[in-house]
């Protein structure tokens, strides 16, 4: 594999984990809770009173998103789409 091809391969979502993205957990005065988000992946998506718990939730959410993104690229229907089809 050429160096350019390797760089493109390494930047695909299937080679990334949540810890390679900016994970933001910050206090919201309005909500009186910590709010987790990952710019470029997902906006505010989890909250709680414990910063560490919110960070763990956020890591799981981003990892799930990356797994679904990888599945979509390989032609597999993401798990969230299957869940929506069964509840419709």
PyMOL Python script that loads the backbone (N, CA, C, O; Angstrom):
from pymol import cmd

cmd.read_pdbstr("""\
ATOM      1  N   UNK A   1       0.845  -1.168   0.000  1.00  0.00           N
ATOM      2  CA  UNK A   1       0.000   0.000   0.000  1.00  0.00           C
ATOM      3  C   UNK A   1       0.894   1.236   0.000  1.00  0.00           C
ATOM      4  O   UNK A   1       1.860   1.314   0.759  1.00  0.00           O
ATOM      5  N   UNK A   2       0.561   2.211  -0.867  1.00  0.00           N
ATOM      6  CA  UNK A   2       1.357   3.434  -0.907  1.00  0.00           C
ATOM      7  C   UNK A   2       1.128   4.251   0.358  1.00  0.00           C
ATOM      8  O   UNK A   2       0.173   4.022   1.100  1.00  0.00           O
ATOM      9  N   UNK A   3       2.017   5.203   0.586  1.00  0.00           N
ATOM     10  CA  UNK A   3       1.892   6.026   1.793  1.00  0.00           C
ATOM     11  C   UNK A   3       0.581   6.812   1.776  1.00  0.00           C
ATOM     12  O   UNK A   3      -0.091   6.904   2.803  1.00  0.00           O
ATOM     13  N   UNK A   4       0.203   7.387   0.609  1.00  0.00           N
ATOM     14  CA  UNK A   4      -1.052   8.137   0.524  1.00  0.00           C
ATOM     15  C   UNK A   4      -2.247   7.231   0.759  1.00  0.00           C
ATOM     16  O   UNK A   4      -3.183   7.611   1.463  1.00  0.00           O
ATOM     17  N   UNK A   5      -2.230   6.044   0.181  1.00  0.00           N
ATOM     18  CA  UNK A   5      -3.330   5.100   0.393  1.00  0.00           C
ATOM     19  C   UNK A   5      -3.404   4.695   1.856  1.00  0.00           C
ATOM     20  O   UNK A   5      -4.497   4.559   2.404  1.00  0.00           O
ATOM     21  N   UNK A   6      -2.257   4.500   2.494  1.00  0.00           N
ATOM     22  CA  UNK A   6      -2.239   4.136   3.911  1.00  0.00           C
ATOM     23  C   UNK A   6      -2.809   5.269   4.759  1.00  0.00           C
ATOM     24  O   UNK A   6      -3.550   5.016   5.709  1.00  0.00           O
ATOM     25  N   UNK A   7      -2.469   6.528   4.422  1.00  0.00           N
ATOM     26  CA  UNK A   7      -2.990   7.668   5.177  1.00  0.00           C
ATOM     27  C   UNK A   7      -4.503   7.750   5.041  1.00  0.00           C
ATOM     28  O   UNK A   7      -5.195   8.016   6.023  1.00  0.00           O
ATOM     29  N   UNK A   8      -5.030   7.524   3.835  1.00  0.00           N
ATOM     30  CA  UNK A   8      -6.476   7.546   3.635  1.00  0.00           C
ATOM     31  C   UNK A   8      -7.128   6.407   4.403  1.00  0.00           C
ATOM     32  O   UNK A   8      -8.177   6.593   5.019  1.00  0.00           O
ATOM     33  N   UNK A   9      -6.516   5.231   4.372  1.00  0.00           N
ATOM     34  CA  UNK A   9      -7.038   4.070   5.086  1.00  0.00           C
ATOM     35  C   UNK A   9      -7.058   4.332   6.587  1.00  0.00           C
ATOM     36  O   UNK A   9      -8.033   3.995   7.258  1.00  0.00           O
ATOM     37  N   UNK A  10      -6.008   4.922   7.115  1.00  0.00           N
ATOM     38  CA  UNK A  10      -5.908   5.184   8.549  1.00  0.00           C
ATOM     39  C   UNK A  10      -6.907   6.226   9.022  1.00  0.00           C
ATOM     40  O   UNK A  10      -7.248   6.248  10.205  1.00  0.00           O
ATOM     41  N   UNK A  11      -7.390   7.096   8.128  1.00  0.00           N
ATOM     42  CA  UNK A  11      -8.313   8.149   8.551  1.00  0.00           C
ATOM     43  C   UNK A  11      -9.769   7.730   8.448  1.00  0.00           C
ATOM     44  O   UNK A  11     -10.652   8.510   8.807  1.00  0.00           O
ATOM     45  N   UNK A  12     -10.046   6.527   7.970  1.00  0.00           N
ATOM     46  CA  UNK A  12     -11.434   6.087   7.876  1.00  0.00           C
ATOM     47  C   UNK A  12     -11.979   5.794   9.263  1.00  0.00           C
ATOM     48  O   UNK A  12     -11.220   5.419  10.156  1.00  0.00           O
ATOM     49  N   UNK A  13     -13.312   5.963   9.463  1.00  0.00           N
ATOM     50  CA  UNK A  13     -13.896   5.758  10.785  1.00  0.00           C
ATOM     51  C   UNK A  13     -13.612   4.388  11.385  1.00  0.00           C
ATOM     52  O   UNK A  13     -13.531   4.267  12.607  1.00  0.00           O
ATOM     53  N   UNK A  14     -13.459   3.356  10.564  1.00  0.00           N
ATOM     54  CA  UNK A  14     -13.264   2.021  11.129  1.00  0.00           C
ATOM     55  C   UNK A  14     -11.935   1.870  11.855  1.00  0.00           C
ATOM     56  O   UNK A  14     -11.740   0.917  12.610  1.00  0.00           O
ATOM     57  N   UNK A  15     -11.025   2.802  11.628  1.00  0.00           N
ATOM     58  CA  UNK A  15      -9.737   2.736  12.309  1.00  0.00           C
ATOM     59  C   UNK A  15      -9.652   3.716  13.475  1.00  0.00           C
ATOM     60  O   UNK A  15      -8.578   3.915  14.043  1.00  0.00           O
ATOM     61  N   UNK A  16     -10.765   4.319  13.827  1.00  0.00           N
ATOM     62  CA  UNK A  16     -10.777   5.328  14.884  1.00  0.00           C
ATOM     63  C   UNK A  16     -11.585   4.831  16.074  1.00  0.00           C
ATOM     64  O   UNK A  16     -12.465   3.980  15.943  1.00  0.00           O
ATOM     65  N   UNK A  17     -11.266   5.379  17.224  1.00  0.00           N
ATOM     66  CA  UNK A  17     -12.080   5.162  18.411  1.00  0.00           C
ATOM     67  C   UNK A  17     -12.497   6.530  18.927  1.00  0.00           C
ATOM     68  O   UNK A  17     -11.959   7.553  18.503  1.00  0.00           O
ATOM     69  N   UNK A  18     -13.446   6.543  19.833  1.00  0.00           N
ATOM     70  CA  UNK A  18     -13.947   7.805  20.377  1.00  0.00           C
ATOM     71  C   UNK A  18     -12.827   8.655  20.957  1.00  0.00           C
ATOM     72  O   UNK A  18     -12.887   9.884  20.907  1.00  0.00           O
ATOM     73  N   UNK A  19     -11.813   8.010  21.502  1.00  0.00           N
ATOM     74  CA  UNK A  19     -10.742   8.760  22.156  1.00  0.00           C
ATOM     75  C   UNK A  19      -9.874   9.537  21.173  1.00  0.00           C
ATOM     76  O   UNK A  19      -9.019  10.319  21.589  1.00  0.00           O
ATOM     77  N   UNK A  20     -10.084   9.330  19.869  1.00  0.00           N
ATOM     78  CA  UNK A  20      -9.340  10.066  18.854  1.00  0.00           C
ATOM     79  C   UNK A  20     -10.104  11.296  18.363  1.00  0.00           C
ATOM     80  O   UNK A  20      -9.658  11.979  17.442  1.00  0.00           O
ATOM     81  N   UNK A  21     -11.243  11.573  18.974  1.00  0.00           N
ATOM     82  CA  UNK A  21     -12.070  12.719  18.621  1.00  0.00           C
ATOM     83  C   UNK A  21     -12.167  13.655  19.823  1.00  0.00           C
ATOM     84  O   UNK A  21     -11.942  13.231  20.957  1.00  0.00           O
ATOM     85  N   UNK A  22     -12.502  14.928  19.584  1.00  0.00           N
ATOM     86  CA  UNK A  22     -12.645  15.853  20.716  1.00  0.00           C
ATOM     87  C   UNK A  22     -13.904  15.537  21.515  1.00  0.00           C
ATOM     88  O   UNK A  22     -15.019  15.725  21.028  1.00  0.00           O
ATOM     89  N   UNK A  23     -13.725  15.065  22.723  1.00  0.00           N
ATOM     90  CA  UNK A  23     -14.841  14.747  23.611  1.00  0.00           C
ATOM     91  C   UNK A  23     -14.984  15.890  24.605  1.00  0.00           C
ATOM     92  O   UNK A  23     -14.047  16.204  25.339  1.00  0.00           O
ATOM     93  N   UNK A  24     -16.141  16.502  24.626  1.00  0.00           N
ATOM     94  CA  UNK A  24     -16.352  17.663  25.491  1.00  0.00           C
ATOM     95  C   UNK A  24     -17.418  17.347  26.529  1.00  0.00           C
ATOM     96  O   UNK A  24     -18.537  16.957  26.196  1.00  0.00           O
ATOM     97  N   UNK A  25     -17.053  17.521  27.783  1.00  0.00           N
ATOM     98  CA  UNK A  25     -18.000  17.396  28.893  1.00  0.00           C
ATOM     99  C   UNK A  25     -17.908  18.700  29.669  1.00  0.00           C
ATOM    100  O   UNK A  25     -16.869  19.018  30.248  1.00  0.00           O
ATOM    101  N   UNK A  26     -19.002  19.450  29.676  1.00  0.00           N
ATOM    102  CA  UNK A  26     -18.967  20.728  30.391  1.00  0.00           C
ATOM    103  C   UNK A  26     -20.252  20.932  31.184  1.00  0.00           C
ATOM    104  O   UNK A  26     -21.306  20.382  30.864  1.00  0.00           O
ATOM    105  N   UNK A  27     -20.126  21.729  32.212  1.00  0.00           N
ATOM    106  CA  UNK A  27     -21.249  22.010  33.097  1.00  0.00           C
ATOM    107  C   UNK A  27     -22.207  22.989  32.423  1.00  0.00           C
ATOM    108  O   UNK A  27     -21.776  23.980  31.834  1.00  0.00           O
ATOM    109  N   UNK A  28     -23.499  22.710  32.510  1.00  0.00           N
ATOM    110  CA  UNK A  28     -24.530  23.606  32.005  1.00  0.00           C
ATOM    111  C   UNK A  28     -25.293  24.180  33.192  1.00  0.00           C
ATOM    112  O   UNK A  28     -25.970  23.452  33.919  1.00  0.00           O
ATOM    113  N   UNK A  29     -25.178  25.488  33.380  1.00  0.00           N
ATOM    114  CA  UNK A  29     -25.932  26.142  34.454  1.00  0.00           C
ATOM    115  C   UNK A  29     -27.430  25.984  34.220  1.00  0.00           C
ATOM    116  O   UNK A  29     -28.197  25.753  35.153  1.00  0.00           O
ATOM    117  N   UNK A  30     -27.834  26.115  32.949  1.00  0.00           N
ATOM    118  CA  UNK A  30     -29.254  26.018  32.607  1.00  0.00           C
ATOM    119  C   UNK A  30     -29.833  24.651  32.978  1.00  0.00           C
ATOM    120  O   UNK A  30     -30.927  24.566  33.536  1.00  0.00           O
ATOM    121  N   UNK A  31     -29.097  23.591  32.665  1.00  0.00           N
ATOM    122  CA  UNK A  31     -29.581  22.234  32.933  1.00  0.00           C
ATOM    123  C   UNK A  31     -29.167  21.715  34.304  1.00  0.00           C
ATOM    124  O   UNK A  31     -29.689  20.703  34.773  1.00  0.00           O
ATOM    125  N   UNK A  32     -28.231  22.406  34.944  1.00  0.00           N
ATOM    126  CA  UNK A  32     -27.683  21.961  36.227  1.00  0.00           C
ATOM    127  C   UNK A  32     -27.157  20.526  36.125  1.00  0.00           C
ATOM    128  O   UNK A  32     -27.410  19.677  36.979  1.00  0.00           O
ATOM    129  N   UNK A  33     -26.416  20.302  35.041  1.00  0.00           N
ATOM    130  CA  UNK A  33     -25.849  18.973  34.780  1.00  0.00           C
ATOM    131  C   UNK A  33     -24.652  19.123  33.853  1.00  0.00           C
ATOM    132  O   UNK A  33     -24.496  20.138  33.175  1.00  0.00           O
ATOM    133  N   UNK A  34     -23.804  18.090  33.835  1.00  0.00           N
ATOM    134  CA  UNK A  34     -22.736  18.015  32.847  1.00  0.00           C
ATOM    135  C   UNK A  34     -23.355  17.531  31.545  1.00  0.00           C
ATOM    136  O   UNK A  34     -24.202  16.638  31.548  1.00  0.00           O
ATOM    137  N   UNK A  35     -22.934  18.119  30.433  1.00  0.00           N
ATOM    138  CA  UNK A  35     -23.442  17.779  29.109  1.00  0.00           C
ATOM    139  C   UNK A  35     -22.267  17.290  28.267  1.00  0.00           C
ATOM    140  O   UNK A  35     -21.206  17.914  28.254  1.00  0.00           O
ATOM    141  N   UNK A  36     -22.458  16.165  27.561  1.00  0.00           N
ATOM    142  CA  UNK A  36     -21.406  15.612  26.711  1.00  0.00           C
ATOM    143  C   UNK A  36     -21.707  15.805  25.238  1.00  0.00           C
ATOM    144  O   UNK A  36     -22.852  15.668  24.806  1.00  0.00           O
ATOM    145  N   UNK A  37     -20.673  16.125  24.466  1.00  0.00           N
ATOM    146  CA  UNK A  37     -20.804  16.255  23.015  1.00  0.00           C
ATOM    147  C   UNK A  37     -19.470  15.928  22.359  1.00  0.00           C
ATOM    148  O   UNK A  37     -18.431  15.885  23.018  1.00  0.00           O
ATOM    149  N   UNK A  38     -19.518  15.699  21.052  1.00  0.00           N
ATOM    150  CA  UNK A  38     -18.315  15.408  20.274  1.00  0.00           C
ATOM    151  C   UNK A  38     -18.440  16.150  18.944  1.00  0.00           C
ATOM    152  O   UNK A  38     -19.023  15.622  17.997  1.00  0.00           O
ATOM    153  N   UNK A  39     -17.895  17.379  18.860  1.00  0.00           N
ATOM    154  CA  UNK A  39     -18.027  18.178  17.643  1.00  0.00           C
ATOM    155  C   UNK A  39     -17.607  17.403  16.392  1.00  0.00           C
ATOM    156  O   UNK A  39     -16.592  16.706  16.376  1.00  0.00           O
ATOM    157  N   UNK A  40     -18.414  17.548  15.359  1.00  0.00           N
ATOM    158  CA  UNK A  40     -18.147  16.852  14.114  1.00  0.00           C
ATOM    159  C   UNK A  40     -18.761  15.467  14.059  1.00  0.00           C
ATOM    160  O   UNK A  40     -18.886  14.885  12.982  1.00  0.00           O
ATOM    161  N   UNK A  41     -19.146  14.933  15.213  1.00  0.00           N
ATOM    162  CA  UNK A  41     -19.780  13.615  15.274  1.00  0.00           C
ATOM    163  C   UNK A  41     -21.215  13.767  15.769  1.00  0.00           C
ATOM    164  O   UNK A  41     -22.160  13.358  15.094  1.00  0.00           O
ATOM    165  N   UNK A  42     -21.370  14.362  16.959  1.00  0.00           N
ATOM    166  CA  UNK A  42     -22.695  14.486  17.564  1.00  0.00           C
ATOM    167  C   UNK A  42     -22.706  15.677  18.515  1.00  0.00           C
ATOM    168  O   UNK A  42     -21.723  15.956  19.201  1.00  0.00           O
ATOM    169  N   UNK A  43     -23.826  16.362  18.539  1.00  0.00           N
ATOM    170  CA  UNK A  43     -23.989  17.489  19.454  1.00  0.00           C
ATOM    171  C   UNK A  43     -24.265  16.987  20.863  1.00  0.00           C
ATOM    172  O   UNK A  43     -23.951  15.841  21.184  1.00  0.00           O
ATOM    173  N   UNK A  44     -24.848  17.831  21.706  1.00  0.00           N
ATOM    174  CA  UNK A  44     -25.153  17.413  23.074  1.00  0.00           C
ATOM    175  C   UNK A  44     -25.997  16.135  23.060  1.00  0.00           C
ATOM    176  O   UNK A  44     -27.080  16.102  22.476  1.00  0.00           O
ATOM    177  N   UNK A  45     -25.492  15.095  23.705  1.00  0.00           N
ATOM    178  CA  UNK A  45     -26.146  13.787  23.568  1.00  0.00           C
ATOM    179  C   UNK A  45     -26.296  13.026  24.876  1.00  0.00           C
ATOM    180  O   UNK A  45     -26.977  12.002  24.911  1.00  0.00           O
ATOM    181  N   UNK A  46     -25.682  13.497  25.941  1.00  0.00           N
ATOM    182  CA  UNK A  46     -25.805  12.804  27.221  1.00  0.00           C
ATOM    183  C   UNK A  46     -25.586  13.813  28.338  1.00  0.00           C
ATOM    184  O   UNK A  46     -24.956  14.852  28.141  1.00  0.00           O
ATOM    185  N   UNK A  47     -26.109  13.494  29.499  1.00  0.00           N
ATOM    186  CA  UNK A  47     -25.991  14.426  30.613  1.00  0.00           C
ATOM    187  C   UNK A  47     -26.031  13.671  31.931  1.00  0.00           C
ATOM    188  O   UNK A  47     -26.444  12.512  31.986  1.00  0.00           O
ATOM    189  N   UNK A  48     -25.602  14.333  32.978  1.00  0.00           N
ATOM    190  CA  UNK A  48     -25.642  13.737  34.304  1.00  0.00           C
ATOM    191  C   UNK A  48     -24.934  14.607  35.321  1.00  0.00           C
ATOM    192  O   UNK A  48     -24.354  15.638  34.981  1.00  0.00           O
ATOM    193  N   UNK A  49     -24.988  14.184  36.563  1.00  0.00           N
ATOM    194  CA  UNK A  49     -24.391  14.941  37.661  1.00  0.00           C
ATOM    195  C   UNK A  49     -22.914  14.617  37.872  1.00  0.00           C
ATOM    196  O   UNK A  49     -22.204  15.374  38.534  1.00  0.00           O
ATOM    197  N   UNK A  50     -22.450  13.511  37.321  1.00  0.00           N
ATOM    198  CA  UNK A  50     -21.067  13.075  37.507  1.00  0.00           C
ATOM    199  C   UNK A  50     -20.316  13.193  36.187  1.00  0.00           C
ATOM    200  O   UNK A  50     -20.683  12.555  35.200  1.00  0.00           O
ATOM    201  N   UNK A  51     -19.260  14.014  36.168  1.00  0.00           N
ATOM    202  CA  UNK A  51     -18.489  14.248  34.938  1.00  0.00           C
ATOM    203  C   UNK A  51     -17.950  12.941  34.346  1.00  0.00           C
ATOM    204  O   UNK A  51     -18.017  12.735  33.134  1.00  0.00           O
ATOM    205  N   UNK A  52     -17.420  12.065  35.191  1.00  0.00           N
ATOM    206  CA  UNK A  52     -16.863  10.802  34.707  1.00  0.00           C
ATOM    207  C   UNK A  52     -17.913   9.913  34.073  1.00  0.00           C
ATOM    208  O   UNK A  52     -17.656   9.271  33.054  1.00  0.00           O
ATOM    209  N   UNK A  53     -19.098   9.870  34.671  1.00  0.00           N
ATOM    210  CA  UNK A  53     -20.187   9.058  34.114  1.00  0.00           C
ATOM    211  C   UNK A  53     -20.606   9.592  32.743  1.00  0.00           C
ATOM    212  O   UNK A  53     -20.834   8.817  31.814  1.00  0.00           O
ATOM    213  N   UNK A  54     -20.705  10.916  32.621  1.00  0.00           N
ATOM    214  CA  UNK A  54     -21.074  11.521  31.342  1.00  0.00           C
ATOM    215  C   UNK A  54     -20.004  11.230  30.294  1.00  0.00           C
ATOM    216  O   UNK A  54     -20.332  10.946  29.142  1.00  0.00           O
ATOM    217  N   UNK A  55     -18.737  11.295  30.676  1.00  0.00           N
ATOM    218  CA  UNK A  55     -17.661  10.982  29.738  1.00  0.00           C
ATOM    219  C   UNK A  55     -17.750   9.529  29.277  1.00  0.00           C
ATOM    220  O   UNK A  55     -17.573   9.250  28.091  1.00  0.00           O
ATOM    221  N   UNK A  56     -18.020   8.607  30.187  1.00  0.00           N
ATOM    222  CA  UNK A  56     -18.164   7.191  29.797  1.00  0.00           C
ATOM    223  C   UNK A  56     -19.347   7.010  28.845  1.00  0.00           C
ATOM    224  O   UNK A  56     -19.255   6.258  27.874  1.00  0.00           O
ATOM    225  N   UNK A  57     -20.459   7.698  29.124  1.00  0.00           N
ATOM    226  CA  UNK A  57     -21.613   7.641  28.221  1.00  0.00           C
ATOM    227  C   UNK A  57     -21.227   8.164  26.836  1.00  0.00           C
ATOM    228  O   UNK A  57     -21.562   7.559  25.818  1.00  0.00           O
ATOM    229  N   UNK A  58     -20.527   9.285  26.814  1.00  0.00           N
ATOM    230  CA  UNK A  58     -20.135   9.913  25.559  1.00  0.00           C
ATOM    231  C   UNK A  58     -19.219   9.007  24.748  1.00  0.00           C
ATOM    232  O   UNK A  58     -19.402   8.872  23.538  1.00  0.00           O
ATOM    233  N   UNK A  59     -18.251   8.392  25.385  1.00  0.00           N
ATOM    234  CA  UNK A  59     -17.346   7.463  24.691  1.00  0.00           C
ATOM    235  C   UNK A  59     -18.153   6.326  24.071  1.00  0.00           C
ATOM    236  O   UNK A  59     -17.903   5.955  22.924  1.00  0.00           O
ATOM    237  N   UNK A  60     -19.110   5.769  24.799  1.00  0.00           N
ATOM    238  CA  UNK A  60     -19.930   4.674  24.276  1.00  0.00           C
ATOM    239  C   UNK A  60     -20.763   5.136  23.080  1.00  0.00           C
ATOM    240  O   UNK A  60     -20.860   4.428  22.078  1.00  0.00           O
ATOM    241  N   UNK A  61     -21.361   6.316  23.186  1.00  0.00           N
ATOM    242  CA  UNK A  61     -22.180   6.848  22.092  1.00  0.00           C
ATOM    243  C   UNK A  61     -21.336   7.058  20.839  1.00  0.00           C
ATOM    244  O   UNK A  61     -21.750   6.669  19.747  1.00  0.00           O
ATOM    245  N   UNK A  62     -20.166   7.664  20.980  1.00  0.00           N
ATOM    246  CA  UNK A  62     -19.306   7.920  19.817  1.00  0.00           C
ATOM    247  C   UNK A  62     -18.794   6.605  19.237  1.00  0.00           C
ATOM    248  O   UNK A  62     -18.760   6.450  18.016  1.00  0.00           O
ATOM    249  N   UNK A  63     -18.398   5.663  20.076  1.00  0.00           N
ATOM    250  CA  UNK A  63     -17.957   4.360  19.564  1.00  0.00           C
ATOM    251  C   UNK A  63     -19.086   3.653  18.821  1.00  0.00           C
ATOM    252  O   UNK A  63     -18.846   3.031  17.787  1.00  0.00           O
ATOM    253  N   UNK A  64     -20.314   3.739  19.333  1.00  0.00           N
ATOM    254  CA  UNK A  64     -21.461   3.148  18.632  1.00  0.00           C
ATOM    255  C   UNK A  64     -21.669   3.827  17.285  1.00  0.00           C
ATOM    256  O   UNK A  64     -21.940   3.159  16.287  1.00  0.00           O
ATOM    257  N   UNK A  65     -21.544   5.154  17.251  1.00  0.00           N
ATOM    258  CA  UNK A  65     -21.702   5.885  16.003  1.00  0.00           C
ATOM    259  C   UNK A  65     -20.643   5.446  14.990  1.00  0.00           C
ATOM    260  O   UNK A  65     -20.954   5.213  13.821  1.00  0.00           O
ATOM    261  N   UNK A  66     -19.406   5.335  15.439  1.00  0.00           N
ATOM    262  CA  UNK A  66     -18.321   4.914  14.546  1.00  0.00           C
ATOM    263  C   UNK A  66     -18.553   3.502  14.031  1.00  0.00           C
ATOM    264  O   UNK A  66     -18.285   3.220  12.863  1.00  0.00           O
ATOM    265  N   UNK A  67     -19.047   2.611  14.884  1.00  0.00           N
ATOM    266  CA  UNK A  67     -19.339   1.235  14.458  1.00  0.00           C
ATOM    267  C   UNK A  67     -20.450   1.233  13.417  1.00  0.00           C
ATOM    268  O   UNK A  67     -20.372   0.498  12.432  1.00  0.00           O
ATOM    269  N   UNK A  68     -21.488   2.050  13.624  1.00  0.00           N
ATOM    270  CA  UNK A  68     -22.564   2.137  12.637  1.00  0.00           C
ATOM    271  C   UNK A  68     -22.062   2.730  11.330  1.00  0.00           C
ATOM    272  O   UNK A  68     -22.469   2.293  10.254  1.00  0.00           O
ATOM    273  N   UNK A  69     -21.181   3.719  11.414  1.00  0.00           N
ATOM    274  CA  UNK A  69     -20.597   4.325  10.215  1.00  0.00           C
ATOM    275  C   UNK A  69     -19.793   3.283   9.433  1.00  0.00           C
ATOM    276  O   UNK A  69     -19.876   3.220   8.206  1.00  0.00           O
ATOM    277  N   UNK A  70     -19.024   2.478  10.143  1.00  0.00           N
ATOM    278  CA  UNK A  70     -18.246   1.420   9.495  1.00  0.00           C
ATOM    279  C   UNK A  70     -19.173   0.397   8.855  1.00  0.00           C
ATOM    280  O   UNK A  70     -18.923  -0.051   7.736  1.00  0.00           O
ATOM    281  N   UNK A  71     -20.234   0.026   9.549  1.00  0.00           N
ATOM    282  CA  UNK A  71     -21.182  -0.949   9.013  1.00  0.00           C
ATOM    283  C   UNK A  71     -21.852  -0.411   7.757  1.00  0.00           C
ATOM    284  O   UNK A  71     -22.037  -1.151   6.790  1.00  0.00           O
ATOM    285  N   UNK A  72     -22.217   0.865   7.760  1.00  0.00           N
ATOM    286  CA  UNK A  72     -22.858   1.479   6.605  1.00  0.00           C
ATOM    287  C   UNK A  72     -21.921   1.464   5.404  1.00  0.00           C
ATOM    288  O   UNK A  72     -22.346   1.165   4.287  1.00  0.00           O
ATOM    289  N   UNK A  73     -20.646   1.786   5.629  1.00  0.00           N
ATOM    290  CA  UNK A  73     -19.665   1.785   4.537  1.00  0.00           C
ATOM    291  C   UNK A  73     -19.475   0.394   3.956  1.00  0.00           C
ATOM    292  O   UNK A  73     -19.172   0.257   2.770  1.00  0.00           O
ATOM    293  N   UNK A  74     -19.649  -0.637   4.769  1.00  0.00           N
ATOM    294  CA  UNK A  74     -19.464  -2.001   4.277  1.00  0.00           C
ATOM    295  C   UNK A  74     -20.770  -2.597   3.758  1.00  0.00           C
ATOM    296  O   UNK A  74     -20.807  -3.767   3.374  1.00  0.00           O
ATOM    297  N   UNK A  75     -21.850  -1.797   3.744  1.00  0.00           N
ATOM    298  CA  UNK A  75     -23.117  -2.261   3.203  1.00  0.00           C
ATOM    299  C   UNK A  75     -24.029  -2.928   4.216  1.00  0.00           C
ATOM    300  O   UNK A  75     -25.078  -3.453   3.839  1.00  0.00           O
ATOM    301  N   UNK A  76     -23.665  -2.923   5.476  1.00  0.00           N
ATOM    302  CA  UNK A  76     -24.493  -3.517   6.522  1.00  0.00           C
ATOM    303  C   UNK A  76     -25.407  -2.431   7.077  1.00  0.00           C
ATOM    304  O   UNK A  76     -24.967  -1.301   7.288  1.00  0.00           O
ATOM    305  N   UNK A  77     -26.678  -2.763   7.317  1.00  0.00           N
ATOM    306  CA  UNK A  77     -27.610  -1.793   7.881  1.00  0.00           C
ATOM    307  C   UNK A  77     -27.240  -1.503   9.330  1.00  0.00           C
ATOM    308  O   UNK A  77     -27.086  -2.433  10.121  1.00  0.00           O
ATOM    309  N   UNK A  78     -27.091  -0.212   9.697  1.00  0.00           N
ATOM    310  CA  UNK A  78     -26.741   0.123  11.080  1.00  0.00           C
ATOM    311  C   UNK A  78     -27.812  -0.343  12.062  1.00  0.00           C
ATOM    312  O   UNK A  78     -28.985  -0.451  11.705  1.00  0.00           O
ATOM    313  N   UNK A  79     -27.407  -0.616  13.287  1.00  0.00           N
ATOM    314  CA  UNK A  79     -28.329  -1.132  14.296  1.00  0.00           C
ATOM    315  C   UNK A  79     -29.479  -0.180  14.561  1.00  0.00           C
ATOM    316  O   UNK A  79     -30.602  -0.631  14.787  1.00  0.00           O
ATOM    317  N   UNK A  80     -29.234   1.131  14.542  1.00  0.00           N
ATOM    318  CA  UNK A  80     -30.322   2.073  14.826  1.00  0.00           C
ATOM    319  C   UNK A  80     -31.399   2.019  13.751  1.00  0.00           C
ATOM    320  O   UNK A  80     -32.573   2.233  14.055  1.00  0.00           O
ATOM    321  N   UNK A  81     -31.032   1.739  12.503  1.00  0.00           N
ATOM    322  CA  UNK A  81     -32.014   1.650  11.423  1.00  0.00           C
ATOM    323  C   UNK A  81     -32.878   0.409  11.590  1.00  0.00           C
ATOM    324  O   UNK A  81     -34.079   0.448  11.323  1.00  0.00           O
ATOM    325  N   UNK A  82     -32.285  -0.675  12.023  1.00  0.00           N
ATOM    326  CA  UNK A  82     -33.038  -1.907  12.253  1.00  0.00           C
ATOM    327  C   UNK A  82     -34.047  -1.684  13.370  1.00  0.00           C
ATOM    328  O   UNK A  82     -35.194  -2.118  13.266  1.00  0.00           O
ATOM    329  N   UNK A  83     -33.629  -1.007  14.443  1.00  0.00           N
ATOM    330  CA  UNK A  83     -34.525  -0.736  15.565  1.00  0.00           C
ATOM    331  C   UNK A  83     -35.698   0.121  15.113  1.00  0.00           C
ATOM    332  O   UNK A  83     -36.827  -0.117  15.543  1.00  0.00           O
ATOM    333  N   UNK A  84     -35.463   1.113  14.257  1.00  0.00           N
ATOM    334  CA  UNK A  84     -36.542   1.976  13.778  1.00  0.00           C
ATOM    335  C   UNK A  84     -37.510   1.196  12.902  1.00  0.00           C
ATOM    336  O   UNK A  84     -38.720   1.411  12.979  1.00  0.00           O
ATOM    337  N   UNK A  85     -36.998   0.294  12.072  1.00  0.00           N
ATOM    338  CA  UNK A  85     -37.859  -0.496  11.200  1.00  0.00           C
ATOM    339  C   UNK A  85     -38.788  -1.394  12.005  1.00  0.00           C
ATOM    340  O   UNK A  85     -39.947  -1.575  11.635  1.00  0.00           O
ATOM    341  N   UNK A  86     -38.293  -1.956  13.099  1.00  0.00           N
ATOM    342  CA  UNK A  86     -39.110  -2.884  13.881  1.00  0.00           C
ATOM    343  C   UNK A  86     -40.153  -2.166  14.725  1.00  0.00           C
ATOM    344  O   UNK A  86     -41.153  -2.772  15.108  1.00  0.00           O
ATOM    345  N   UNK A  87     -39.941  -0.883  15.023  1.00  0.00           N
ATOM    346  CA  UNK A  87     -40.911  -0.145  15.828  1.00  0.00           C
ATOM    347  C   UNK A  87     -41.912   0.610  14.970  1.00  0.00           C
ATOM    348  O   UNK A  87     -42.891   1.143  15.493  1.00  0.00           O
ATOM    349  N   UNK A  88     -41.688   0.666  13.672  1.00  0.00           N
ATOM    350  CA  UNK A  88     -42.588   1.412  12.776  1.00  0.00           C
ATOM    351  C   UNK A  88     -43.844   0.629  12.465  1.00  0.00           C
ATOM    352  O   UNK A  88     -44.704   1.110  11.728  1.00  0.00           O
TER     353      UNK A  88
END
""", "prot")
cmd.dss("prot")
cmd.show_as("cartoon", "prot")
cmd.util.cbc("prot")
cmd.orient("prot")
